[in-house]
């Protein structure tokens, strides 16, 4: 199960029945991995006025949690029109800082960090390009597993690979 998870793995409909707090608008993303590396999943949900506008999730049989977090963000940005004005919420502080604080400097230095190589560089570069093309989209960190409805929901979607694997 995802290393950040506490408690039972809820189905999306159970999440909606149990949780009501948190932002009612925005895009929420999450990645999950069982083992690191191991099988993983990613998901995003775009909500307006507490209703799902769009959602998508997927899985990878051999990945890492950070790759799944980055993939979720990439897929979310790809789903947004260029002129979207929305907040994207990620519970990956690393991903949020990567895009909001570090990527611009890395790009100026030829995609190098002062302390060594950039992990998942191809995904970071893709996400950076997408973030730059969506100037009216803000990326913010949201605390994981604090009862925020749509963060819990997207966690359930990202972890659906666990349910699918268990049912085989």
Residue pairs with C-beta under 8 A, 6 or more apart in sequence:
1 9
1 32
1 34
1 159
1 162
2 32
2 33
2 34
2 65
2 155
2 158
2 159
3 33
3 36
3 65
4 65
4 91
4 144
4 145
5 32
5 145
5 155
5 159
6 145
7 145
9 156
9 159
9 162
9 163
10 18
10 152
10 156
11 156
11 163
12 153
12 156
12 157
12 160
14 156
15 149
15 152
15 153
15 155
15 156
16 149
16 153
18 152
19 147
19 148
19 149
19 152
19 153
20 149
21 147
21 148
21 149
22 142
22 147
22 148
22 149
22 150
22 151
23 87
23 89
23 142
23 148
23 150
24 47
24 49
24 50
25 47
25 48
25 49
25 50
25 86
25 87
26 46
26 47
26 86
26 87
26 88
26 89
26 150
27 44
27 45
27 46
27 47
27 76
27 79
27 80
27 86
27 87
27 88
27 89
28 44
28 45
28 47
28 88
28 89
28 90
28 142
28 150
28 151
28 153
28 154
29 42
29 43
29 44
29 69
29 72
29 73
29 75
29 76
29 88
29 89
29 90
29 154
30 42
30 43
30 44
30 69
30 72
30 90
30 91
30 144
30 151
30 154
30 155
30 157
30 158
31 40
31 41
31 42
31 43
31 65
31 66
31 67
31 68
31 69
31 70
31 71
31 72
31 92
31 158
32 40
32 41
32 42
32 65
32 68
32 155
32 158
32 159
32 161
32 162
33 39
33 40
33 41
33 63
33 64
33 65
33 68
34 40
34 162
36 64
36 65
37 62
37 63
37 64
38 62
38 63
39 59
39 60
39 61
39 62
39 63
39 161
39 165
40 59
40 60
40 63
40 64
40 65
40 67
40 68
40 161
41 57
41 58
41 59
41 60
41 68
41 157
41 158
41 159
41 160
41 161
41 162
42 57
42 58
42 59
42 60
42 68
42 69
42 71
42 72
42 75
42 158
43 55
43 56
43 57
43 58
43 72
43 154
43 155
43 157
43 158
43 160
44 55
44 56
44 57
44 72
44 73
44 75
44 76
44 79
44 154
45 52
45 54
45 55
45 150
45 153
45 154
45 157
46 52
46 53
46 54
46 55
46 76
46 79
46 80
46 86
47 53
47 150
50 149
54 79
55 154
55 157
56 75
56 79
57 157
57 158
57 160
58 71
58 75
59 160
59 161
59 164
60 67
60 68
60 71
64 120
66 92
66 94
66 95
66 119
66 120
67 120
67 123
68 158
69 90
69 92
69 94
69 95
70 95
70 120
70 123
70 124
70 127
71 123
72 90
72 154
72 158
73 88
73 90
73 95
73 99
73 127
73 139
74 123
74 126
74 127
74 130
76 88
77 88
77 127
77 130
77 131
77 134
77 137
78 130
80 86
80 134
80 137
82 133
82 134
83 136
84 134
84 136
84 137
85 136
85 137
86 136
86 137
86 138
87 137
87 138
87 139
87 140
88 137
88 138
88 139
88 140
89 140
89 141
89 142
89 150
89 151
90 96
90 139
90 140
90 141
90 142
91 141
91 142
91 143
91 144
91 145
91 151
91 155
92 141
93 141
95 127
96 139
96 140
96 141
98 124
98 127
99 127
99 128
99 131
99 139
100 139
102 113
103 124
103 127
103 128
103 131
106 112
106 113
106 118
106 124
107 128
111 118
111 121
111 125
112 118
118 124
131 137
131 139
142 148
142 151
143 151
144 151
144 155
145 151
145 152
145 155
